[in-house]
């Protein structure tokens, strides 16, 4: 059943949401608001050499308290949000499709199985599983083996018709085509189309391993270990991957690796999608004990109507995907999730325009129009995406009341703990935690909040582009107050804005809003 064929309980759910948003503006208008930049933040802005006009933020207090309930600065300004746009994408998907949704990949044939050999082509029909990784592909190959197939005498036919070709161009070209974050959406995306090398050192000799295994890939290791620290390890490091024969590739590593580097991760997008998929499937089939009668060719066409379904494999859950998208800021997974909104409505081939229309309808149903909203691909990897801090904070306010609140909140990076916030605010949080433990009466959690928001801390999605720094999420203060915060800096010097956001988060941890009038 399609996600849009809602059950009656979902109808009630949307009615309740409509009531919630109908009355929310009236409630907020009766509360005190303020439009100013706290003095502590003004000082950091000055030090960072960022003008006040570059900053936009919106703070909404979610727990009852006397005094100001909202604080903002240029909160209604349309801003480039970078990766915090993933909040809108993930919230819409959790509500419209559901956290237990699983992507599917279908395998067909027009041939037949005779004496353990599949005589005919193997058709692959993808619907955009964003996490079709080696373990998943291995499981699919084992399912083929369980059908009695020992060898394959045919080609690999790839059906990528679930996505419109235009989706590949829905992101800026920054000249970094070999970087994993720039991988384009692909209905048959395998292992993010990325070869992940790990360089470790054993007995002062660099050792190279990689994943996923690709048939025909040979490693040539000419790396030397030299004395030095690991701060600038890539200075004399070189890597090239070249095709040396029809089914052979060579990855050449040369240069020096400092001895202080115990382990280095090096990711690269070196092969075209067809070649990467072909060599990955060949390796996975061989690892499952299967054989090829002859090396398969790649053919691109739709699955014919008379093809026989062999396997319909269910991949990762949407809840797991949302966690990777928000904690690790995975761009291609976010782009896949955004397109899945259209796929699941049957709008094939899916385009970003289709998904944008679905998001607009979802916002309208929630009585939260966003006239400034511009979505290019749903990941924030864009020079043209726009949203206001005010509206993003309203989405965060909505999320805590959602039936899928726990899935969303658990997907956010936790300051000092994990994700893109792992190394931020550690010292500040230690002081807050220690103060809370020494005087339990100070911290009073709100039992109406989700459990994750009943302990002090910062759960915050981050975003960055060359001209953007952004944060959006929740701050649970030393007293137990919960704040929804969105803060965005758009400026050529935005990379210097990290301290501004950290100062704003610290200010909220200390309940700075209580001191304003």
C-alpha positions as CSV (number, residue, x, y, z in Angstrom):
1,X,0.0,0.0,0.0
2,X,1.3,3.4,-0.9
3,X,2.2,5.8,1.9
4,X,-0.4,8.2,0.8
5,X,-3.3,5.7,1.2
6,X,-3.6,6.7,4.9
7,X,-5.4,4.6,7.5
8,X,-8.2,6.3,9.5
9,X,-5.9,6.7,12.5
10,X,-3.6,8.8,10.2
11,X,-6.6,11.0,9.3
12,X,-7.1,11.7,13.0
13,X,-3.4,12.3,13.3
14,X,-3.5,15.0,10.6
15,X,-6.6,16.6,12.1
16,X,-4.9,16.9,15.5
17,X,-1.8,18.4,13.8
18,X,-4.0,20.9,12.1
19,X,-5.6,21.9,15.4
20,X,-2.1,22.2,17.0
21,X,-0.9,24.6,14.3
22,X,-4.1,26.5,14.2
23,X,-3.8,27.5,17.8
24,X,0.0,27.8,18.0
25,X,0.3,31.2,16.4
26,X,-2.4,32.7,18.7
27,X,-0.7,31.2,21.7
28,X,2.7,32.6,20.7
29,X,1.3,36.0,19.9
30,X,0.1,36.3,23.5
31,X,3.6,35.5,24.8
32,X,6.4,37.9,25.1
33,X,8.8,38.1,22.1
34,X,12.0,40.0,21.5
35,X,14.1,40.8,18.4
36,X,17.7,41.4,19.5
37,X,21.1,39.9,19.6
38,X,22.3,39.1,23.2
39,X,25.3,41.2,24.2
40,X,27.5,38.1,24.7
41,X,26.8,37.1,21.1
42,X,27.5,40.6,19.8
43,X,31.0,40.4,21.2
44,X,31.8,37.2,19.5
45,X,30.4,38.5,16.2
46,X,32.7,41.5,16.5
47,X,35.7,39.2,17.2
48,X,34.8,37.0,14.2
49,X,34.5,40.1,12.0
50,X,31.0,39.1,10.9
51,X,28.4,41.9,10.5
52,X,25.1,41.5,12.3
53,X,23.4,41.5,8.9
54,X,25.0,38.1,8.2
55,X,23.2,36.4,11.2
56,X,19.7,35.1,11.4
57,X,18.4,33.1,14.4
58,X,15.2,32.0,16.0
59,X,14.8,30.7,19.6
60,X,11.5,29.2,20.8
61,X,11.1,28.1,24.4
62,X,9.1,24.9,24.4
63,X,8.6,24.6,28.2
64,X,6.4,26.9,30.3
65,X,8.2,29.8,31.9
66,X,7.6,33.4,32.8
67,X,9.2,36.1,30.7
68,X,10.4,35.8,27.1
69,X,9.2,32.8,25.1
70,X,10.8,33.8,21.8
71,X,14.0,35.5,20.7
72,X,15.0,36.2,17.2
73,X,17.2,38.3,14.9
74,X,16.2,38.6,11.3
75,X,14.3,35.4,11.9
76,X,12.0,35.8,8.9
77,X,14.9,36.4,6.5
78,X,15.3,33.8,3.7
79,X,18.7,32.2,4.3
80,X,20.8,29.5,2.7
81,X,20.6,26.8,5.4
82,X,23.2,24.3,4.1
83,X,22.8,20.9,5.7
84,X,20.2,21.9,8.3
85,X,17.8,21.7,5.4
86,X,18.0,17.9,6.1
87,X,15.7,18.6,9.1
88,X,12.8,19.4,6.8
89,X,13.5,16.5,4.6
90,X,13.7,13.9,7.4
91,X,10.7,15.3,9.3
92,X,8.5,15.2,6.2
93,X,9.7,11.6,5.3
94,X,9.1,10.3,8.9
95,X,5.5,11.7,8.8
96,X,4.6,10.8,5.2
97,X,6.3,7.4,4.8
98,X,6.9,6.2,8.3
99,X,10.0,5.1,10.3
100,X,9.6,1.4,9.4
101,X,9.6,2.0,5.7
102,X,12.2,-0.2,3.8
103,X,13.6,0.5,0.4
104,X,13.4,-2.4,-2.1
105,X,15.7,-3.7,-4.9
106,X,14.2,-6.2,-7.3
107,X,16.1,-8.9,-9.3
108,X,14.4,-10.3,-12.4
109,X,15.4,-12.6,-15.3
110,X,14.0,-13.4,-18.7
111,X,15.9,-16.6,-18.7
112,X,15.6,-19.9,-16.8
113,X,17.6,-22.0,-14.3
114,X,19.0,-25.2,-15.7
115,X,21.3,-27.6,-13.7
116,X,22.3,-24.8,-11.4
117,X,23.0,-22.2,-14.1
118,X,20.9,-19.1,-14.7
119,X,20.8,-18.9,-18.5
120,X,19.7,-15.4,-19.2
121,X,20.3,-11.8,-18.1
122,X,20.0,-10.7,-14.5
123,X,17.9,-7.5,-14.3
124,X,18.4,-5.1,-11.4
125,X,15.5,-2.7,-10.7
126,X,16.4,-0.1,-8.1
127,X,14.2,2.3,-6.2
128,X,16.9,4.4,-4.5
129,X,18.0,2.3,-1.4
130,X,20.4,4.9,0.1
131,X,22.3,2.2,2.0
132,X,22.9,-0.7,-0.3
133,X,26.2,-1.6,1.2
134,X,28.4,-4.7,1.0
135,X,26.6,-6.7,3.7
136,X,23.3,-6.0,2.0
137,X,24.6,-7.0,-1.4
138,X,26.1,-10.2,0.1
139,X,22.6,-11.1,1.5
140,X,21.1,-10.7,-1.9
141,X,23.7,-13.0,-3.5
142,X,23.0,-15.6,-0.8
143,X,19.3,-15.4,-1.7
144,X,20.2,-16.1,-5.3
145,X,22.2,-19.1,-4.2
146,X,19.2,-20.4,-2.3
147,X,17.2,-20.4,-5.5
148,X,19.6,-23.1,-6.7
149,X,21.7,-20.8,-8.8
150,X,25.4,-21.7,-8.9
151,X,26.5,-19.9,-12.0
152,X,25.2,-17.1,-14.2
153,X,25.4,-17.1,-18.0
154,X,24.2,-13.7,-18.9
155,X,24.6,-10.0,-18.6
156,X,23.8,-7.5,-15.8
157,X,20.9,-5.3,-16.9
158,X,20.4,-2.1,-14.9
159,X,17.0,-0.5,-14.6
160,X,17.4,3.0,-13.2
161,X,14.1,4.3,-14.4
162,X,12.8,5.2,-10.9
163,X,14.6,8.6,-11.1
164,X,14.4,11.3,-13.7
165,X,17.9,11.9,-15.3
166,X,17.6,15.6,-14.1
167,X,18.2,14.6,-10.5
168,X,21.9,14.2,-11.1
169,X,22.2,17.9,-11.9
170,X,20.3,19.1,-8.8
171,X,23.4,20.3,-6.9
172,X,26.3,22.7,-7.5
173,X,29.4,21.6,-9.3
174,X,32.3,22.6,-7.0
175,X,35.0,20.7,-9.0
176,X,35.3,18.0,-6.3
177,X,33.8,15.1,-8.3
178,X,35.9,12.5,-6.5
179,X,34.6,13.5,-3.1
180,X,32.0,11.2,-1.6
181,X,29.7,14.0,-0.5
182,X,29.2,14.9,-4.2
183,X,27.9,11.5,-5.4
184,X,24.7,11.9,-7.4
185,X,21.4,10.1,-6.7
186,X,21.2,6.7,-8.3
187,X,18.3,4.2,-8.0
188,X,21.0,1.5,-7.9
189,X,23.5,3.2,-5.7
190,X,26.0,0.7,-4.3
191,X,28.2,1.6,-1.3
192,X,27.8,5.3,-2.1
193,X,29.9,4.7,-5.2
194,X,32.9,5.2,-3.0
195,X,36.0,3.1,-2.4
196,X,37.0,3.5,1.2
197,X,40.7,2.8,1.8
198,X,42.2,2.3,5.3
199,X,45.9,2.9,5.7
200,X,47.4,1.5,8.9
201,X,51.0,0.9,9.9
202,X,52.5,-2.4,11.0
203,X,56.2,-2.6,11.8
204,X,56.8,0.9,10.3
205,X,55.3,-0.3,7.0
206,X,52.0,1.2,5.7
207,X,49.4,-1.4,5.0
208,X,46.3,-0.7,2.8
209,X,42.9,-2.3,3.0
210,X,39.7,-1.3,1.2
211,X,36.0,-1.8,0.9
212,X,33.8,-2.8,-0.9
213,X,35.7,-5.5,-2.6
214,X,35.7,-5.0,-6.4
215,X,36.6,-7.7,-8.9
216,X,39.8,-6.8,-10.8
217,X,41.0,-4.0,-8.4
218,X,44.7,-4.4,-7.6
219,X,46.5,-2.3,-4.9
220,X,50.1,-1.2,-5.6
221,X,51.5,0.1,-2.3
222,X,54.6,2.3,-2.7
223,X,54.0,4.3,0.6
224,X,56.9,4.8,3.0
225,X,56.7,5.6,6.7
226,X,58.6,8.6,7.8
227,X,59.1,10.3,11.2
228,X,56.5,13.1,11.9
229,X,53.2,14.0,13.4
230,X,49.9,13.3,11.7
231,X,48.5,16.9,11.4
232,X,49.4,17.2,7.7
233,X,49.6,13.6,6.6
234,X,48.2,14.2,3.0
235,X,51.0,16.7,2.1
236,X,53.1,14.1,0.3
237,X,50.5,11.4,-0.2
238,X,49.4,10.5,-3.8
239,X,46.7,8.1,-5.0
240,X,45.6,7.3,-8.6
241,X,43.2,4.7,-9.9
242,X,43.5,3.7,-13.5
243,X,42.0,1.1,-15.8
244,X,44.8,-1.2,-16.9
245,X,42.8,-3.9,-18.8
246,X,39.1,-4.5,-19.7
247,X,38.4,-6.0,-16.2
248,X,41.4,-4.6,-14.3
249,X,42.0,-1.5,-12.3
250,X,45.1,-0.5,-10.4
251,X,45.1,1.7,-7.3
252,X,48.6,3.2,-6.9
253,X,49.6,4.7,-3.6
254,X,52.9,6.6,-3.4
255,X,54.6,9.1,-1.1
256,X,55.1,9.3,2.6
257,X,53.0,8.6,5.6
258,X,54.0,10.1,9.0
259,X,54.8,7.4,11.6
260,X,52.4,9.1,14.1
261,X,49.4,8.2,11.9
262,X,48.2,4.9,13.3
263,X,45.2,4.8,10.9
264,X,44.1,6.9,8.0
265,X,40.8,6.8,6.1
266,X,40.9,7.8,2.5
267,X,37.6,7.8,0.5
268,X,37.4,8.4,-3.3
269,X,34.9,8.2,-6.1
270,X,37.1,6.8,-8.8
271,X,34.8,4.7,-11.0
272,X,31.8,5.5,-13.0
273,X,28.5,4.2,-11.6
274,X,28.1,1.3,-14.1
275,X,31.7,0.1,-13.6
276,X,31.5,0.4,-9.8
277,X,28.2,-1.5,-9.7
278,X,29.4,-4.2,-12.1
279,X,32.7,-4.9,-10.3
280,X,31.0,-4.9,-6.9
281,X,28.3,-7.3,-8.0
282,X,30.9,-9.6,-9.6
283,X,32.9,-9.7,-6.4
284,X,29.8,-10.3,-4.2
285,X,28.6,-13.1,-6.3
286,X,32.1,-14.7,-6.3
287,X,32.3,-14.3,-2.5
288,X,28.9,-16.1,-2.2
289,X,30.4,-19.1,-4.0
290,X,28.8,-18.2,-7.4
291,X,30.5,-18.4,-10.7
292,X,30.3,-16.5,-14.0
293,X,30.2,-18.5,-17.2
294,X,31.9,-15.4,-18.8
295,X,32.4,-11.9,-17.5
296,X,29.0,-10.0,-17.8
297,X,28.4,-6.9,-19.8
298,X,26.4,-3.9,-18.5
299,X,23.2,-3.2,-20.3
300,X,20.9,-0.2,-19.5
301,X,17.2,-0.8,-20.0
302,X,13.9,-1.2,-18.2
303,X,12.8,-4.6,-16.9
304,X,10.4,-6.1,-19.5
305,X,6.9,-6.9,-18.5
306,X,7.3,-10.6,-19.1
307,X,10.4,-10.9,-16.8
308,X,10.3,-13.3,-13.9
309,X,10.8,-11.9,-10.4
310,X,13.6,-13.7,-8.6
311,X,14.1,-11.6,-5.5
312,X,12.5,-8.5,-3.9
313,X,15.1,-7.5,-1.3
314,X,14.1,-5.1,1.5
315,X,17.0,-2.9,2.6
316,X,17.5,-0.4,5.3
317,X,14.7,1.2,7.4
318,X,13.9,4.9,7.0
319,X,14.6,5.4,10.7
320,X,18.2,4.1,10.3
321,X,18.6,6.2,7.2
322,X,17.4,9.3,9.0
323,X,20.0,8.7,11.8
324,X,22.8,8.5,9.2
325,X,21.5,11.6,7.4
326,X,21.3,13.8,10.4
327,X,24.2,12.6,12.6
328,X,26.7,12.2,9.8
329,X,25.2,14.7,7.4
330,X,25.1,12.3,4.5
331,X,24.2,14.2,1.4
332,X,23.4,11.5,-1.1
333,X,21.2,9.6,1.5
334,X,19.3,12.9,2.1
335,X,18.8,13.3,-1.7
336,X,17.6,9.8,-2.0
337,X,15.2,10.3,0.9
338,X,13.8,13.4,-0.7
339,X,13.2,11.6,-4.0
340,X,11.6,8.7,-2.2
341,X,8.7,11.0,-1.3
342,X,7.8,11.1,-5.0
343,X,8.7,7.4,-5.7
344,X,6.3,6.3,-3.0
345,X,3.5,8.4,-4.4
346,X,4.0,6.6,-7.7
347,X,5.4,9.6,-9.5
348,X,7.9,7.8,-11.7
349,X,10.4,8.7,-12.9
350,X,10.7,10.8,-9.7
351,X,12.1,14.3,-9.9
352,X,13.0,17.0,-7.3
353,X,10.1,19.0,-8.6
354,X,7.7,16.2,-7.7
355,X,9.2,16.0,-4.2
356,X,9.0,19.7,-3.7
357,X,5.3,19.7,-4.5
358,X,4.8,16.9,-1.9
359,X,6.6,18.8,0.7
360,X,4.6,21.9,0.0
361,X,1.4,20.0,0.4
362,X,2.6,18.5,3.6
363,X,3.5,22.0,5.0
364,X,0.1,23.3,3.9
365,X,-1.7,20.4,5.7
366,X,0.2,21.4,8.8
367,X,-0.8,25.0,8.3
368,X,2.8,26.1,8.1
369,X,3.2,27.9,4.7
370,X,6.8,28.9,3.8
371,X,6.6,31.4,0.9
372,X,10.4,31.8,1.1
373,X,11.1,28.1,0.8
374,X,13.4,26.9,-2.0
375,X,14.5,23.3,-2.2
376,X,17.0,22.1,-4.9
377,X,17.6,18.5,-3.6
378,X,16.6,18.3,0.0
379,X,20.2,17.9,1.4
380,X,21.3,21.5,1.7
381,X,24.2,20.8,-0.7
382,X,23.0,23.8,-2.8
383,X,23.7,27.4,-3.5
384,X,20.0,28.2,-4.0
385,X,18.1,26.4,-1.2
386,X,16.4,28.9,1.2
387,X,14.4,28.8,4.4
388,X,14.0,31.1,7.3
389,X,15.3,30.5,10.8
390,X,11.8,31.2,12.1
391,X,10.2,28.5,10.0
392,X,12.8,25.9,10.8
393,X,12.4,26.5,14.5
394,X,8.7,26.1,14.1
395,X,9.3,22.7,12.4
396,X,11.5,21.7,15.4
397,X,8.6,22.8,17.7
398,X,6.3,20.6,15.7
399,X,8.6,17.6,15.9
400,X,8.5,17.2,19.7
401,X,4.7,16.6,19.4
402,X,5.0,14.2,16.5
403,X,4.3,10.4,16.8
404,X,7.8,10.0,15.3
405,X,9.4,12.4,17.7
406,X,11.8,9.9,19.2
407,X,13.1,8.7,15.9
408,X,13.8,12.3,14.8
409,X,15.3,13.5,18.1
410,X,17.6,10.4,18.4
411,X,18.9,11.2,14.9
412,X,20.4,14.6,15.9
413,X,24.1,14.9,16.7
414,X,24.8,15.2,20.4
415,X,27.3,17.8,21.5
416,X,30.4,16.3,22.9
417,X,29.2,12.8,22.1
418,X,28.7,11.9,18.5
419,X,28.1,12.9,14.9
420,X,29.1,16.3,13.6
421,X,28.8,17.7,17.2
422,X,31.2,15.2,18.7
423,X,34.0,17.7,19.4
424,X,32.0,20.7,20.2
425,X,31.0,22.2,23.6
426,X,32.6,19.4,25.6
427,X,34.1,21.6,28.3
428,X,31.0,23.7,28.6
429,X,28.8,20.7,28.9
430,X,31.0,19.1,31.6
431,X,30.5,22.3,33.7
432,X,26.7,22.1,33.2
433,X,26.6,18.4,34.0
434,X,28.7,18.8,37.1
435,X,26.6,21.7,38.4
436,X,23.4,19.7,37.8
437,X,24.8,16.7,39.7
438,X,25.9,18.9,42.6
439,X,22.5,20.5,43.0
440,X,19.7,18.3,41.8
441,X,17.1,20.9,42.6
442,X,18.5,23.2,39.8
443,X,17.5,20.9,37.0
444,X,13.8,20.2,36.6
445,X,12.9,18.3,33.5
446,X,9.6,18.8,31.8
447,X,7.8,15.3,31.8
448,X,5.7,16.4,28.8
449,X,8.8,16.5,26.6
450,X,10.3,13.4,24.9
451,X,12.7,11.5,27.2
452,X,15.8,12.6,25.2
453,X,14.8,16.3,26.0
454,X,14.6,15.6,29.7
455,X,18.3,15.7,30.4
456,X,20.7,18.6,30.0
457,X,22.6,18.8,26.7
458,X,22.6,20.0,23.1
459,X,21.1,18.0,20.2
460,X,22.0,19.9,17.1
461,X,22.1,19.4,13.3
462,X,25.0,21.3,11.7
463,X,25.5,22.7,8.3
464,X,28.4,24.2,6.3
465,X,29.1,25.5,2.8
466,X,31.9,27.8,1.8
467,X,29.7,30.8,2.7
468,X,27.3,29.2,5.2
469,X,27.5,28.0,8.8
470,X,24.3,26.8,10.4
471,X,22.8,24.9,13.4
472,X,19.3,23.8,14.2
473,X,18.0,21.6,17.0
474,X,17.4,21.6,20.7
475,X,19.1,22.9,23.8
476,X,18.1,21.6,27.2
477,X,19.4,24.1,29.8
478,X,20.9,23.6,33.2
479,X,17.4,24.3,34.7
480,X,15.6,21.9,32.4
481,X,14.2,24.5,30.0
482,X,13.9,23.2,26.4
483,X,14.7,25.5,23.5
484,X,14.2,25.0,19.8
485,X,17.0,26.9,18.1
486,X,17.9,27.7,14.5
487,X,20.9,30.0,13.7
488,X,22.3,30.6,10.2
489,X,25.2,32.7,9.0
490,X,25.4,33.7,5.4
491,X,28.6,35.5,4.5
492,X,31.9,35.0,2.7
493,X,33.5,34.8,6.1
494,X,31.0,32.4,7.5
495,X,33.7,29.7,8.3
496,X,34.8,32.0,11.2
497,X,31.2,31.8,12.6
498,X,31.6,28.6,14.6
499,X,32.4,30.5,17.8
500,X,29.3,32.6,17.3
501,X,27.1,29.5,17.3
502,X,28.9,27.9,20.2
503,X,28.5,31.1,22.2
504,X,24.7,31.1,21.4
505,X,24.4,27.5,22.5
506,X,26.3,28.1,25.7
507,X,24.2,31.2,26.4
508,X,21.0,29.0,26.2
509,X,22.5,26.2,28.3
510,X,22.9,28.9,31.0
511,X,19.3,30.1,30.5
512,X,20.4,33.4,29.1
513,X,16.9,34.0,27.8
514,X,15.7,34.5,31.3
515,X,17.9,37.6,31.8
516,X,16.4,39.4,28.8
517,X,13.4,41.7,29.0
